[in-house]
Every structure is written in structure tokens, then in C-alpha cells.
């Protein structure tokens, strides 16, 4: 029997599509190496995000495709990940690959909780992550990340963001007294957001998660006008009032030409830890239905859970991923993975978007 060749393996890999990007792995430059040892083949696949939600499917498809090459008996995969950038070259935040705004149509829906979960979940997957607290009127990120009372260091004209468990964090909460009310008009809000973008040394990041104030005010407009964003994620609860406001937030981002990465339904249900009874306190399924009606992705459901509240209040978000009930961890990790997948898709769309050139 003839020896297995690299060209034969590559030809088979051209039939394997990334299930989210809908292009083959070779075209997407996701095949980094092929090692052939007799009848054994090892394929090095580089994912577009370390939190890839469909890694198992890619593995099965690759193994099935390569096993179809005559002479191949075993197929193993070696994994790595390289987050793709959705942003064109820019002098503002040049080291940041993806900027994701997390917003809500109204307050009290757990927007900041979702932003923290996304930031720490993506970091736990192996990504470099920053968290920008742009909710200047109610900065809760310092408390939720265990950085309350921290004063950022300054190097020349640049602010060095403190780190919480490996996630770089900046917030107006670091720079004001804890109980001080932020009575600011639009221009002042615009100024502090611009400072956070221009004078914070974020370094190299795969994702910068931006926690926005609720509603459709100055901060989203400032961000959209200042920097190219990968997209927005809207957080809501299942009840009709929250969903109505979430629709307005999604429509706002459409008007600002910011892609919608999806909707998260927070406080979706309560699962009793003693008896396992599921209680849908605020109704259920409204966010999924809204996403379908608006044609935007649904990223998943986060349950109402005491562990999420306790570890958020204590500034220990890592514990949500390690010490809460299995169903809570799985639900949160599913949302993080789905968000990472949508960011990868949007990155591919923005990089592949056609540009117009005019000949003089």
C-alpha cells in the first residue's frame, strides 16, 4: 500500500468546514501542521477562539475526513487557539483584537454580572482579556472583581489597569470616593470614556469587554464614534418590560452600525438546590423569542442563583466557575462559549467585508 501523503490529508481537510464560519479549515488557515507516521496522522488545528463552542464537532469531522484517506488507521488532533482580530489597523487600542459592548435596555437585569462572567470566562479559556467599566453612574465592577479601593498606577501619561485574576480592569470607581454620586452631563461622560480608551495601557488583548450604563445614552454613542467595535451583547430578563427595553437597545446599536452579537437571558429560572424543582419566577423564554423575531443570536440562559450573587458581592468571580452547582457552571460556560463563537463569526465577516476603491 502506498504511503499516506500530506497532499492527500490536505485534500480531505478541504472538505471539513468550520461549523460557524462555514468555510473549510484549510482556507481559514486553521491547519497548522500535519504529522504522518505510517498509518497514524496527527493534525494540528488552530481554533479562532480558545472558548470554541464546537470543538468536539470539529474534532469528529476532522477524524472522519482523514480516516477516509487510504492507509490511515488512527487520527489524533493537536489543538491551539489564536483569536482573530475584527478591527482594522488603528492608532487607538492597536493591541486590542475585539471590543465587545455589553449593554441593557434597563437597569437591574444583571448586565454588569454578565460582563464580568464573559470577561472571566473568556480569560479562563486562555484568552487575554480586559474589562472596561463604562457604567460611570453606577460603577460596580471594582466590587465584583475584588478590586474595590484599588488605585491604578500611572506611568507617564498612561494609566496601568490593575489585574483581577489575570483580567485587566479599569473603572471610574477607582478614581472617586465609594459613596460619591456621579452628577455628570454628557460632555463629562464623553471625556472620561475617551480617557479610558486613549490613556489606559491595555497592551495586547484578545477581548476588551465594555460594561455600559443601562439605556441608550451618551456612552454607547461615544464608543461607536470613537472606535470600531466587534459588536454588542444585550442582557435582559424574561419579563415583558425588560424585553421591550432590550429591543430598543438592539435597535440603537443597529442605528450606530454596531453588529448585534446576541442576547443573554439573565435570571432565566431558579433551580432549587435541595429538591431540583425549577421555578420560572420572571417568566421564561422571552429573550429567545425576541432574538428570533429580531434575527439576532440567542446566547443562552443564566439562572437565578445564590452562588452568582454571593461570589459577585465578595469580588470572587472565579468561584462562579469552580464552586457553584454543576448546572450553573454549565449554563454560564455555555453563554461564554456561544459569545466567543459569535465574536469569531463577526471577526471573519468584518475582515472579509469588501472595500470600495475609487480610481482618480
N, C-alpha and C positions, 0 to 999 in steps of 0.2 A: 504494500500500500504506500502511495506517495506521501511524502512528508506534508504536514499541515503548514501552510504559508501565512504570513501576515496579511497578504492581499486577500486571501480567502476569508479571513476573520473580519477584516475591514468591510468587505462586501456584505457580509451578513449583518454587521453592526449598522450599516446604512439602512437596514430595514427596521431598526429599532427607533421609535420616536420617544422623545421626552413627552410624557403624558399631559403635561401642562403647556409646554412651549410648542408642541405639535410640529417639531422638526426633528430630523434624525440626529443621533448623538454625534456622528462624525461631522456633519455640517455645523453643529453647535460647538464644535471643538471641545467636547466633553470626554473624548477618548484620549488619554494622555500617554498610555503605553500599552503594549501587548507583549506578553512574555510567553513563548511557546516552548514546552519541554516535552517532546514526544507527543503523547496524546492528551497532555494536560495544558490548558490555556488559562492564563491569568490576565484579566482585563482591568486596567486602571481607569476608573471613571471619576471625573471631577464634577461634582454637583454644583449647581448655581446658587445653592444656599446650604449651609450645614444643617438647617432645620427642614430639609426637604420632606414634604408630607407623603411623597410617593416613591420613596427609596426602595421599598420592598418590591413594588411593581417593576421598577427599572431593573432591579436585580434579576427577577424572574424572566423578564423579556430578553435581557442580555444572555442569560444562561440558555434559554430555549433557542435563541438565534444561533449562537456559536456552536451549540451541540449539533446543529444541522450540518456543520462542515464535516465532510468525510474524514474519519480518522480521529476526531475529537471525542474523548470519553469523559473528561472532567473539566468543568469551568468554574474558576473562582474569580472573585472581584476584589480589587483593592480600591478603597474609597479615599477621596479628598474632597475639599469644597473650596470654591473661590466665588465669593459674592460678586455679581456683575454690577457695574455702575449704570444708573439710569440717567445720570446727569452729564450734560456737555461740559467740556473744559471751562473752568470758571476761576476767577481770582478770588471769589468768595467761597470759603469752605472747600478748597480744591481737594482735600484728602477725604471728603465725605462722599461715599458712593450713592447712598439713598437717604432721602429725607422724607419721613412719614409723619403727617399731621394726624393727631388723634383728637377728635372733637365730639361734640354732642349738641343737640338742639336745645337742651335744657340742663340745668344743674341737678345734682343728686342721683345721677344714673350710674355712677361708678366709673366715670371717664378717666380720672387720674389713676384709679386702681387698674384699669385695663392698660393704660400707658405703661405703668410700672411692670405689669405682668408681661407685656410684649417685650419691653427692654430687657428684663432679666431672663425671660425665656429664650430670646434670641442669643443673649450672651452665654447662657448655659449650653447652647448648641455648638458653641465655638466661634461665634461672630464677635467682632469688635463693635461695641455699642455705646452710644451717648444718649442721654436723656435731658432734653431742654424743657424746663418748666416755664412755659409761656403764659400760664394762668396767673397773671400778675395781680389780679384782685383776690385770689384765693390760693396762694402757693402752698400746696400740701405735699409736694414731692420731697422736700427735706425731711419731714417727719416720717414719711412712708419708706424712705431709703435709709433711715438711721443716721442722717447727716444733719439733723437739727442742731443749730448752734455752731455749725462749721463756718469758718471764714476762709474763702478761697485765697490762695496765694496769687501774687501778681509778679510777673516777670516783664519788666519794661512797661509796655503799653498793653500787654496781653494778660488776661485772666486765666489762671490754670484751674480747670474744673476739678473738684475733689472726686474721688472714686468711692463707689459703694459696691463692694463685691466684684470689682472689675468693670463696673459701668460708670462712665464719666457723667457727672451730673452738674447742672448749673440752674440756679433759681434766684429770682428776686428775693426769695425768703432768706437767702444767705446774707443779704445786704440791708435788711430792715429789722426793727425790733419785732419780736414774735407777735405781739398784740396790736401792732400798728395797722390802721386801716389805710388802704391804698386809694386815696381820693384823687385820681388822675384823669385828666382829659386825654382825648385821642392822641394829640401830638406827643405827650409824655410817654404814653404806652408805645407808640411807634418808635420813639428814641431808644427805650430800653431794649426792645426786641432787636433793633438794628445793632445795638451794642453787643448783645448776646451772639449775634451772627458774625460780627466783624472783629470783636475784640476778645473772643474766647478761643484759646488754643485747643481746638478739638482733636488735632492730629489726624491720624488715619482711622477712619471709621467705616464699617460696612453699613451701619444703620444709625441714623440720628432720629430718635423718636421725640416728637414735639407734643407736649401736653398743652392743649389750647384751652382758653376760657370757654365756658358754655355759650351757646348762641351764635349769632352771625355778626360779630362786631369788627373792631379795628384790627385785632391781632391776625386773624386769617387773611385779611386783605393785605396787611403789611408783609406777611410771609410770602404770599403769592406774588406780590410785586417785587420782592427783594431777591428771591432765589427760586430756581427751578426745583419743584418738589416732585418726588416719585408719585405721591398720591395721598389720599386721606382715608382714614378709617373712622366711622361713626359708631358711637356707643349709645345704646338705648336700652330701656327696659320694656317688657311686653305690653304695658298698658297703652291705651289709645292716645292719651295726651302726649306721652313721651315719643310715640311713633310719629305723631303729627309734626312735632318739632324736629325729629330726626329727618323727616322728608325735606323740611326747609333747609336744614344744614347741607344735605346732599345736593339740593338744587343750587345752593350758594356756591359750592365748590365747582359745579358744572359751569356756572357763570364766570368763575375765576379760571377756567380751563385747567383745573386740577383733577386728575383722574380719581375715581372712586375705587378704592381697593376693597371695600366691603363694609358690612355691618356686623357688629357684635351685639348679641342679646345678653345683657348682664342681669343678674338676679332672676334668671330664667325659671328656676324652680328651687324648691327646698327638699332635700332628701334626708329624712330622719336618720341620724347615725345609729339609733338604737333598734328601730323596727324596720327601717328601709322604706317606709311609706313616702311616696313622692307627693308633694303639695305644691301646686302652681299658684302661689299667692297673688301674683300680679298678672294673671292670665298667662298665656304661653303661645309661642309660635308667631307672634305678630311681626317680629323682626324678619323672620324668614319670608313671610308673606310679603312684607314691604319690599324686601330685596328682590323678590321675584317680579313684583309689579313694576319696580323702577329699573329692572335689568342690571342690578349690581350684585356682586358676590355676597353670599352669606358665609361668614367666617366661623360661626359656631355659637354655642351657648355656654355661659359661665353661671354655675349655680349660686344661689344664696347660701353662704357657708360661714360658720363662725371662725374657722381657721383663717380664711382670707381676711376677715375683718381684724382678728387678733394680731396676726403677723404684720398686717399693714399698719395698724396702730403702734406696734412695737418697733417698726422700722426694720423688720427681718423678712423681706420678700422672698429670699432664697428658701425659707422654710415652707412656703406655699408649695414649692416643687418637691419637697422632701418629707414633710411631716403632716400634710393633710391627708384626708381619705383618698383611696385609690381613684374613686370616680371623679373627685375634684381635680386631682393632678392630671388625669387623662383628659378631662374637659379643657383645662387650661392649656395643656400641651397641644391639644388638637387645634385650638384657636391660634396659638403661636405658629404652628406648622402651616396652617392654612394661610395666615397672613404672610409668612415668608414665601410661600408659593405664589401668592398674588403679586408680591413685590418683584419676584423673579420674572413673572409674565410681563408685568408692566415695564420692567427694565428692558426686556427684549423688544417690546413694542416701541419704546421710545428710542432705543438705539437704532432700530430698523426703520424708523419713520423717515419717509422721503423728504428731502430738502429741495427747495427751488433755487435755481441759479438763473440769473438774467445776464445775457451777453450784451455787452455795450457796443 
